[in-house]
C-alpha cells in the first residue's frame, strides 16, 4: 500500500475545473486549497492502479503546473495482490 501526500499547483483560472477532475480519480482526496491555486492532495493505491500511476495521470490534468510528493508511506499488505497483476481465477 502506497500513500502519497502531495502539493499540486494549478493555474488559478483553471482551478475549479482541474480540482473537479482531480477529485474524480479513484484513490485521490483533496484536503485543502489556497486562492492562488495550490491543493493539498493525498493519493493512494486502488484495486486497479498504483498510486504512482495515478500521480502520472494527475500531471496530465489541464492547468496543473507542478505536482510534488511531500510525504510517502509504503507498507506491504500480504492479503492484497498488486493492481498490475491480474487476479487469478479461483
MDTraj code that builds the backbone (N, CA, C; nanometers):
import mdtraj as md
import numpy as np

residues = "UNK UNK UNK UNK UNK UNK UNK UNK UNK UNK UNK UNK UNK UNK UNK UNK UNK UNK UNK UNK UNK UNK UNK UNK UNK UNK UNK UNK UNK UNK UNK UNK UNK UNK UNK UNK UNK UNK UNK UNK UNK UNK UNK UNK UNK UNK UNK UNK UNK UNK UNK UNK UNK UNK UNK UNK UNK UNK UNK UNK UNK UNK UNK UNK UNK UNK UNK UNK UNK UNK UNK UNK UNK UNK UNK UNK UNK UNK UNK UNK UNK UNK UNK UNK UNK UNK UNK UNK UNK UNK".split()
xyz = np.array([
    [0.0849, -0.1174, 0.0000],
    [0.0000, 0.0000, 0.0000],
    [0.0889, 0.1230, 0.0000],
    [0.0628, 0.2103, -0.0919],
    [0.1320, 0.3386, -0.1017],
    [0.0357, 0.4500, -0.0662],
    [0.0824, 0.5432, 0.0131],
    [0.0073, 0.6652, 0.0426],
    [0.1025, 0.7813, 0.0185],
    [0.0620, 0.8759, -0.0667],
    [0.1457, 0.9901, -0.1025],
    [0.0738, 1.1197, -0.0689],
    [0.1390, 1.2055, 0.0070],
    [0.0896, 1.3399, 0.0320],
    [0.1554, 1.4338, -0.0669],
    [0.0756, 1.5108, -0.1396],
    [0.1272, 1.5922, -0.2498],
    [0.0785, 1.7362, -0.2414],
    [0.1569, 1.8231, -0.3031],
    [0.1158, 1.9607, -0.3270],
    [0.1016, 1.9760, -0.4777],
    [-0.0174, 2.0099, -0.5222],
    [-0.0446, 2.0283, -0.6644],
    [-0.0668, 2.1773, -0.6882],
    [0.0125, 2.2356, -0.7780],
    [-0.0011, 2.3773, -0.8109],
    [-0.0716, 2.3864, -0.9455],
    [-0.1799, 2.4628, -0.9488],
    [-0.2661, 2.4749, -1.0661],
    [-0.2766, 2.6214, -1.1050],
    [-0.2849, 2.6469, -1.2345],
    [-0.3110, 2.7825, -1.2824],
    [-0.4421, 2.8285, -1.2169],
    [-0.4419, 2.9410, -1.1450],
    [-0.5615, 2.9817, -1.0705],
    [-0.6894, 2.9890, -1.1540],
    [-0.6799, 3.0306, -1.2783],
    [-0.8009, 3.0395, -1.3609],
    [-0.8561, 2.9016, -1.3984],
    [-0.7736, 2.7982, -1.3892],
    [-0.8170, 2.6622, -1.4226],
    [-0.8546, 2.5823, -1.2980],
    [-0.8467, 2.6439, -1.1813],
    [-0.8632, 2.5718, -1.0550],
    [-0.9959, 2.4965, -1.0414],
    [-1.1101, 2.5579, -1.0668],
    [-1.2352, 2.4827, -1.0454],
    [-1.2441, 2.3557, -1.1309],
    [-1.2107, 2.3680, -1.2591],
    [-1.2197, 2.2526, -1.3485],
    [-1.1142, 2.1478, -1.3137],
    [-0.9920, 2.1917, -1.2859],
    [-0.8844, 2.0982, -1.2537],
    [-0.9135, 2.0258, -1.1225],
    [-0.9621, 2.0979, -1.0233],
    [-0.9933, 2.0323, -0.8958],
    [-1.1020, 1.9270, -0.9151],
    [-1.2030, 1.9577, -0.9924],
    [-1.3098, 1.8604, -1.0173],
    [-1.2545, 1.7349, -1.0850],
    [-1.1651, 1.7522, -1.1819],
    [-1.1055, 1.6369, -1.2489],
    [-1.0189, 1.5559, -1.1530],
    [-0.9426, 1.6241, -1.0694],
    [-0.8558, 1.5565, -0.9734],
    [-0.9386, 1.4768, -0.8728],
    [-1.0461, 1.5366, -0.8238],
    [-1.1307, 1.4686, -0.7261],
    [-1.2049, 1.3496, -0.7861],
    [-1.2168, 1.3436, -0.9179],
    [-1.2865, 1.2336, -0.9842],
    [-1.2025, 1.1062, -0.9911],
    [-1.0722, 1.1158, -0.9686],
    [-0.9857, 0.9974, -0.9716],
    [-1.0100, 0.9126, -0.8473],
    [-1.0203, 0.7799, -0.8667],
    [-1.0241, 0.6886, -0.7530],
    [-0.8891, 0.6961, -0.6821],
    [-0.8910, 0.6919, -0.5495],
    [-0.7681, 0.6937, -0.4719],
    [-0.7142, 0.8319, -0.4434],
    [-0.7900, 0.9366, -0.4785],
    [-0.7432, 1.0743, -0.4612],
    [-0.8394, 1.1507, -0.3704],
    [-0.7827, 1.2220, -0.2742],
    [-0.8611, 1.3111, -0.1883],
    [-0.7933, 1.4460, -0.1810],
    [-0.8714, 1.5529, -0.1985],
    [-0.8212, 1.6895, -0.1825],
    [-0.8551, 1.7328, -0.0404],
    [-0.7528, 1.7763, 0.0338],
    [-0.7721, 1.8123, 0.1745],
    [-0.7691, 1.9623, 0.2003],
    [-0.7100, 2.0392, 0.1096],
    [-0.7040, 2.1840, 0.1297],
    [-0.6796, 2.2526, -0.0043],
    [-0.7168, 2.3805, -0.0095],
    [-0.6991, 2.4608, -0.1305],
    [-0.6657, 2.6035, -0.0905],
    [-0.5764, 2.6660, -0.1678],
    [-0.5464, 2.8074, -0.1475],
    [-0.6028, 2.8871, -0.2648],
    [-0.6177, 3.0162, -0.2455],
    [-0.6711, 3.1018, -0.3519],
    [-0.5766, 3.1155, -0.4702],
    [-0.4458, 3.0906, -0.4469],
    [-0.3506, 3.1053, -0.5571],
    [-0.3288, 2.9759, -0.6354],
    [-0.4132, 2.8742, -0.6134],
    [-0.4101, 2.7560, -0.6983],
    [-0.3342, 2.6362, -0.6463],
    [-0.3128, 2.6263, -0.5170],
    [-0.2432, 2.5096, -0.4620],
    [-0.3427, 2.4191, -0.3904],
    [-0.3269, 2.2878, -0.4125],
    [-0.4095, 2.1882, -0.3465],
    [-0.3212, 2.0939, -0.2652],
    [-0.3678, 2.0570, -0.1480],
    [-0.3055, 1.9510, -0.0707],
    [-0.3854, 1.8251, -0.1028],
    [-0.3155, 1.7250, -0.1575],
    [-0.3812, 1.6060, -0.2108],
    [-0.3162, 1.4813, -0.1519],
    [-0.3974, 1.3822, -0.1212],
    [-0.3481, 1.2508, -0.0817],
    [-0.3873, 1.1520, -0.1906],
    [-0.2889, 1.0717, -0.2337],
    [-0.3103, 0.9706, -0.3374],
    [-0.2684, 0.8367, -0.2788],
    [-0.3528, 0.7353, -0.3001],
    [-0.3160, 0.6018, -0.2535],
    [-0.3518, 0.4967, -0.3572],
    [-0.2862, 0.3808, -0.3452],
    [-0.3154, 0.2695, -0.4346],
    [-0.4644, 0.2378, -0.4310],
    [-0.5155, 0.1918, -0.5447],
    [-0.6528, 0.1422, -0.5511],
    [-0.6481, -0.0037, -0.5945],
    [-0.7629, -0.0640, -0.6092],
    [-0.7697, -0.2025, -0.6560],
    [-0.7216, -0.2153, -0.8000],
    [-0.7260, -0.1068, -0.8759],
    [-0.6935, -0.1142, -1.0188],
    [-0.5705, -0.0343, -1.0607],
    [-0.5118, 0.0437, -0.9700],
    [-0.3975, 0.1268, -1.0096],
    [-0.3049, 0.1541, -0.8923],
    [-0.1763, 0.1615, -0.9229],
    [-0.0779, 0.2043, -0.8239],
    [-0.0888, 0.3552, -0.8049],
    [-0.0531, 0.4027, -0.6871],
    [-0.0510, 0.5471, -0.6617],
    [0.0400, 0.6178, -0.7620],
    [0.1521, 0.5569, -0.7963],
    [0.2453, 0.6188, -0.8910],
    [0.1801, 0.6415, -1.0278],
    [0.0967, 0.5480, -1.0720],
    [0.0266, 0.5655, -1.1998],
    [-0.0765, 0.6775, -1.1913],
    [-0.1434, 0.6860, -1.0777],
    [-0.2414, 0.7935, -1.0577],
    [-0.1712, 0.9285, -1.0571],
    [-0.0557, 0.9358, -0.9914],
    [0.0208, 1.0612, -0.9886],
    [0.0582, 1.1056, -1.1302],
    [0.0987, 1.0111, -1.2142],
    [0.1346, 1.0463, -1.3518],
    [0.0132, 1.0999, -1.4280],
    [-0.1043, 1.0443, -1.4025],
    [-0.2265, 1.0937, -1.4673],
    [-0.2638, 1.2328, -1.4171],
    [-0.2381, 1.2596, -1.2897],
    [-0.2688, 1.3927, -1.2358],
    [-0.1842, 1.5003, -1.3029],
    [-0.0619, 1.4652, -1.3417],
    [0.0242, 1.5599, -1.4134],
    [-0.0379, 1.6028, -1.5463],
    [-0.1252, 1.5195, -1.6023],
    [-0.1844, 1.5467, -1.7333],
    [-0.3143, 1.6278, -1.7269],
    [-0.3624, 1.6560, -1.6072],
    [-0.4852, 1.7353, -1.5930],
    [-0.4572, 1.8769, -1.6416],
    [-0.5393, 1.9278, -1.7344],
    [-0.5170, 2.0640, -1.7839],
    [-0.5153, 2.1664, -1.6700],
    [-0.4141, 2.2512, -1.6711],
    [-0.3990, 2.3550, -1.5695],
    [-0.2988, 2.3205, -1.4611],
    [-0.2615, 2.1918, -1.4482],
    [-0.1634, 2.1538, -1.3463],
    [-0.0260, 2.2031, -1.3896],
    [0.0379, 2.2806, -1.3034],
    [0.1725, 2.3328, -1.3295],
    [0.2757, 2.2361, -1.2735],
    [0.2612, 2.2012, -1.1459],
    [0.3541, 2.1082, -1.0816],
    [0.2789, 2.0195, -0.9842],
    [0.3394, 1.9060, -0.9570],
    [0.2915, 1.8156, -0.8538],
    [0.4152, 1.7642, -0.7820],
    [0.4220, 1.7896, -0.6526],
    [0.5369, 1.7423, -0.5749],
    [0.4888, 1.6480, -0.4653],
    [0.5658, 1.5423, -0.4448],
    [0.5359, 1.4494, -0.3369],
    [0.6097, 1.4996, -0.2133],
    [0.5347, 1.5281, -0.1081],
    [0.5930, 1.5786, 0.0151],
    [0.5975, 1.4741, 0.1250],
    [0.5228, 1.3651, 0.1060],
    [0.5190, 1.2578, 0.2042],
    [0.4897, 1.1285, 0.1305],
    [0.5563, 1.0198, 0.1706],
    [0.5288, 0.8888, 0.1122],
    [0.5357, 0.7835, 0.2206],
    [0.4345, 0.6992, 0.2257],
    [0.4319, 0.5870, 0.3189],
    [0.4060, 0.4606, 0.2387],
    [0.4823, 0.3564, 0.2669],
    [0.4646, 0.2285, 0.1996],
    [0.4670, 0.1171, 0.3019],
    [0.3741, 0.0243, 0.2871],
    [0.3791, -0.0971, 0.3668],
    [0.3233, -0.2123, 0.2850],
    [0.3832, -0.3279, 0.3030],
    [0.3381, -0.4476, 0.2331],
    [0.2093, -0.4970, 0.2980],
    [0.1129, -0.5312, 0.2146],
    [-0.0102, -0.5921, 0.2624],
    [-0.0198, -0.7302, 0.1974],
    [0.0132, -0.8342, 0.2696],
    [0.0218, -0.9666, 0.2089],
    [-0.1108, -1.0198, 0.1551],
    [-0.2225, -0.9699, 0.2032],
    [-0.3524, -1.0203, 0.1602],
    [-0.4054, -0.9539, 0.0329],
    [-0.3385, -0.8530, -0.0171],
    [-0.3883, -0.7803, -0.1337],
    [-0.2912, -0.7954, -0.2502],
    [-0.3393, -0.8462, -0.3659],
    [-0.2495, -0.8572, -0.4812],
    [-0.2193, -0.7211, -0.5415],
    [-0.1103, -0.7148, -0.6135],
    [-0.0710, -0.5927, -0.6818],
    [-0.1749, -0.5573, -0.7875],
    [-0.2078, -0.4278, -0.8051],
    [-0.3040, -0.3901, -0.9082],
    [-0.2561, -0.4241, -1.0486],
    [-0.1251, -0.4375, -1.0676],
    [-0.0706, -0.4654, -1.2007],
    [-0.0807, -0.6132, -1.2375],
    [-0.1101, -0.6986, -1.1411],
    [-0.1178, -0.8418, -1.1656],
    [-0.2635, -0.8825, -1.1737],
    [-0.3045, -0.9496, -1.2815],
    [-0.4448, -0.9930, -1.2896],
    [-0.4787, -1.0887, -1.1767],
    [-0.6010, -1.0795, -1.1280],
    [-0.6462, -1.1675, -1.0217],
    [-0.6604, -1.3085, -1.0783],
    [-0.6036, -1.4081, -1.0101],
    [-0.6157, -1.5459, -1.0589],
    [-0.7610, -1.5941, -1.0466],
    [-0.8009, -1.6759, -1.1400],
    [-0.9340, -1.7340, -1.1344],
    [-0.9353, -1.8399, -1.0255],
    [-1.0374, -1.8380, -0.9410],
    [-1.0446, -1.9382, -0.8338],
    [-1.1615, -2.0304, -0.8539],
])
top = md.Topology()
chain = top.add_chain()
for i, resn in enumerate(residues, 1):
    res = top.add_residue(resn, chain, resSeq=i)
    for name in ("N", "CA", "C"):
        top.add_atom(name, md.element.get_by_symbol(name[0]), res)
traj = md.Trajectory(xyz[None], top)
